[in-house]
Amino acid sequence: MALKSKIRSFIYQTEKQIQKMRFNAQNDLPVLLGISFPKSGTHLLDQILLGFSNVAPYAKRVHSFYAEYEGESGKKRAPEQALAWLDSLQNNDVASAHLFARPDAIKKVCSQKFIPYFIFRDPRDVVVSHVFYVTEMESKHVHHAYYQSLPNFDERLKVSILGRQDTNIEFPNIAERFAPYLDWLNHKEVLSIHFEDLIHHRTETLTKIMNHFLDKVPLQTSGQLILDSLETSINPTKSPTFRSGKTGEWRKYFRDEHKQIFKEVAGDLLIKLGYEKDSEW
């Protein structure tokens, strides 16, 4: 594994040097960092940020991905690991993370070293997507066997909303899962993106993504060419969140019981995120 890792690193660094030569780059550029809440368009944002490699000397692949929990074991990583990962990123990298908005991480991310983005999705669609992902798509997921043992989709959806208290593997309810990410919304250095806007208002949202980039990296390239590069980089077939290619799918799966327990555990989360104006939904 160590040899494979070294080979991958060598290829990646070589590709970055080729990119620099291609654009005759004299200056190093900030890290493009895509932060995402799980099941909210991680791969979609990765694809869009990699689109900048067509107009600027950025890496043509994601340098690395960081998650606060290990996928197969469900073990929570220490905060120091997130900081070490952020420190490991270098100029002209494109990186992706499920990263908690802890004060130390915020300080690093909201610096000149990074151009950060944060994508999130209607939490009701998140829990539906989570059921499909854990049950059908990721057999190595720590909760896969448990979800498959449940009798039907309704019971699995309850678990995705309420979390699990019957195990020593940390899996809190949907509001508690989102809470560590909320502070990303409070920093102007981080561009917040509703996943739904990339589906229904794509050009406007890609323009915001482009302008956030241009605030730190002025390019002589025309805005239309940049937008075209971001648009053409999107490949729905490689984004699991595009399982249906629709938004608001939760309405097909939520029964009255699901609505009730979601409201009980989530409180005003949907209002904070701009998905509802009150609890009458």
C-alpha positions in Angstrom: 0.0 0.0 0.0 2.9 2.4 0.8 4.3 1.9 -2.7 0.9 2.5 -4.3 0.5 5.6 -2.3 3.9 6.9 -3.3 3.1 6.2 -7.0 -0.2 8.0 -6.8 1.5 11.0 -5.1 4.2 11.1 -7.7 1.6 11.0 -10.5 -0.5 13.7 -8.8 2.4 16.1 -8.3 3.6 15.5 -11.9 0.2 16.4 -13.2 0.2 19.6 -11.1 3.5 20.6 -12.6 2.2 19.9 -16.1 -0.8 22.2 -15.3 1.6 24.9 -14.1 3.6 24.7 -17.3 0.4 24.6 -19.4 -0.7 27.9 -18.0 2.8 29.3 -17.6 2.0 29.9 -13.9 4.3 32.1 -12.0 2.3 32.3 -8.8 0.9 29.6 -6.4 -2.9 29.6 -6.0 -5.1 28.9 -2.9 -6.5 25.5 -2.2 -9.9 24.9 -3.6 -11.8 23.2 -0.7 -15.2 21.7 -1.0 -16.9 21.1 2.4 -20.1 19.1 2.4 -22.6 17.6 4.7 -22.8 13.9 4.0 -25.3 12.9 1.2 -25.6 16.5 0.0 -23.7 16.7 -3.3 -20.1 16.0 -2.3 -19.2 14.5 -5.7 -21.1 17.2 -7.6 -19.2 20.0 -5.9 -15.9 18.1 -6.5 -16.7 18.0 -10.2 -17.5 21.7 -10.4 -14.3 22.7 -8.5 -12.2 20.5 -10.8 -13.7 22.4 -13.7 -11.4 25.3 -12.7 -8.5 23.2 -13.9 -9.6 24.0 -17.5 -9.0 27.7 -16.9 -6.3 27.9 -14.2 -3.3 25.8 -13.1 -5.3 23.6 -10.6 -5.0 19.9 -10.1 -7.2 17.8 -12.5 -8.2 15.4 -9.7 -9.1 15.7 -6.0 -6.0 15.6 -3.9 -7.7 13.8 -1.0 -10.9 13.4 0.9 -11.4 13.8 4.7 -14.3 12.6 6.8 -14.9 13.1 10.5 -15.9 9.4 10.8 -14.2 6.4 9.3 -16.6 4.8 6.9 -16.2 1.1 7.7 -15.7 1.3 11.4 -17.8 4.4 12.2 -15.0 5.6 14.5 -14.9 9.3 15.1 -11.6 11.0 14.2 -9.9 13.3 16.6 -10.1 17.1 15.9 -6.3 17.1 15.5 -6.6 14.8 12.5 -8.7 17.3 10.7 -6.2 20.1 11.3 -3.3 17.9 10.2 -5.2 17.1 7.0 -5.8 20.8 6.3 -2.1 21.5 6.9 -1.2 18.8 4.5 -2.9 20.5 1.5 -0.7 22.6 -0.8 -1.2 25.4 -3.2 -3.1 24.5 -6.4 -4.7 21.5 -4.8 -8.4 20.7 -5.0 -9.7 18.9 -1.9 -13.0 17.6 -0.4 -14.2 17.0 3.1 -17.0 16.3 5.5 -15.4 18.8 7.9 -16.9 20.0 11.2 -16.9 23.8 11.7 -14.7 23.8 14.8 -13.0 27.1 15.8 -9.5 25.9 14.9 -10.7 24.5 11.5 -12.6 27.7 10.8 -9.5 29.8 11.4 -7.5 27.7 9.0 -10.1 27.5 6.3 -11.0 31.2 6.4 -7.5 32.2 5.6 -5.7 33.2 2.4 -4.6 29.6 1.9 -8.1 28.4 0.9 -11.0 29.2 -1.3 -13.7 27.3 0.6 -17.2 26.2 -0.4 -19.9 24.5 1.7 -22.7 22.5 0.1 -25.7 21.2 2.0 -29.1 19.8 1.1 -32.6 19.6 2.5 -32.1 17.3 5.6 -35.3 15.4 4.7 -33.8 14.4 1.4 -30.6 13.7 3.1 -32.1 11.0 5.4 -33.9 9.4 2.4 -30.6 9.4 0.4 -28.9 7.9 3.5 -31.2 5.0 3.6 -30.6 4.1 -0.1 -26.8 4.6 0.3 -26.4 2.5 3.4 -28.8 -0.3 2.4 -28.1 -0.7 -1.3 -25.0 1.2 -2.4 -22.3 0.8 0.3 -21.9 -2.8 1.6 -18.9 -1.9 3.7 -20.7 0.8 5.6 -20.7 0.3 9.3 -24.5 0.3 9.5 -25.1 -1.7 6.3 -25.9 -5.0 8.0 -28.2 -3.4 10.5 -30.2 -1.5 7.9 -30.6 -4.7 5.8 -31.9 -6.4 8.9 -34.8 -4.0 9.3 -38.1 -5.1 7.8 -38.8 -2.2 5.4 -37.9 1.2 4.1 -40.1 3.0 6.7 -38.2 1.5 9.6 -34.9 2.3 8.0 -36.0 5.9 7.4 -36.9 6.2 11.1 -33.3 5.2 12.0 -31.8 7.7 9.6 -33.9 10.4 11.3 -33.5 9.3 14.9 -30.0 7.8 14.8 -29.1 4.8 16.8 -28.8 4.5 20.6 -28.5 0.7 20.6 -24.8 0.6 19.7 -21.5 2.1 20.8 -21.0 3.4 17.3 -21.8 7.1 17.3 -24.8 7.9 15.1 -27.0 10.7 16.4 -30.2 12.1 15.1 -30.3 14.2 11.9 -30.2 17.6 13.8 -27.3 16.5 16.0 -25.5 15.3 12.8 -25.9 18.6 11.2 -25.1 20.8 14.2 -21.3 20.6 13.9 -21.5 22.0 10.3 -23.8 24.9 11.0 -21.1 27.5 11.8 -19.8 27.3 8.2 -22.9 29.3 7.3 -21.7 32.3 9.5 -18.5 33.1 7.6 -18.4 35.1 4.5 -15.1 33.5 3.4 -17.1 30.3 2.9 -19.6 30.3 0.0 -22.7 28.3 1.1 -24.5 26.4 -1.6 -27.9 24.7 -1.5 -27.6 21.5 -3.5 -31.1 22.2 -4.9 -29.9 25.5 -6.4 -27.4 23.5 -8.6 -30.4 21.6 -9.9 -33.0 24.3 -10.4 -30.9 27.5 -10.7 -27.6 26.1 -12.0 -26.3 29.1 -14.1 -26.9 31.5 -11.2 -25.3 29.2 -8.7 -22.3 28.4 -10.9 -21.9 32.2 -11.3 -21.7 32.6 -7.6 -19.1 29.8 -7.4 -17.1 31.5 -10.1 -17.3 34.9 -8.5 -16.2 33.5 -5.1 -13.2 32.1 -6.9 -12.4 35.3 -8.8 -12.4 37.3 -5.6 -9.1 35.6 -4.8 -7.9 34.5 -8.2 -8.5 37.2 -10.9 -8.4 35.6 -14.3 -8.1 37.2 -17.7 -10.4 34.5 -19.1 -13.9 35.5 -20.0 -16.6 34.7 -17.5 -18.6 32.7 -20.0 -15.6 30.4 -20.7 -15.2 29.8 -17.0 -18.9 29.0 -16.6 -18.8 26.7 -19.5 -15.8 24.9 -17.9 -17.7 24.4 -14.7 -20.9 23.3 -16.4 -19.2 20.7 -18.7 -17.3 19.2 -15.7 -20.6 18.0 -14.2 -21.2 14.3 -14.7 -24.3 13.1 -12.9 -23.5 9.4 -13.6 -20.5 9.8 -11.2 -22.5 11.5 -8.4 -24.4 9.2 -6.1 -26.6 12.1 -5.0 -28.0 12.1 -8.5 -29.7 8.8 -7.8 -33.0 10.3 -9.0 -31.8 13.6 -10.3 -34.6 15.3 -8.4 -35.2 17.3 -5.3 -38.0 17.1 -2.7 -38.1 13.4 -3.1 -38.7 13.1 0.7 -42.4 13.8 0.0 -42.6 10.3 -1.7 -41.2 8.5 1.4 -42.2 10.5 4.5 -45.4 9.2 6.2 -47.1 11.3 8.9 -45.0 9.4 11.5 -41.8 10.4 9.8 -42.9 14.0 9.6 -43.7 14.0 13.3 -40.5 12.4 14.5 -38.4 14.6 12.2 -40.1 17.8 13.6 -39.5 16.5 17.2 -35.7 16.0 16.7 -34.9 18.6 14.1 -36.7 21.6 15.7 -36.0 24.7 13.6 -33.2 23.2 11.5 -35.2 23.5 8.3 -36.0 27.1 9.0 -32.3 27.9 9.7 -31.3 26.3 6.4 -34.0 28.2 4.5 -36.1 25.2 3.5 -39.2 26.1 5.5 -40.7 29.3 7.0 -42.4 27.5 9.9 -43.1 24.0 11.2 -46.4 23.6 9.2 -45.1 21.4 6.4 
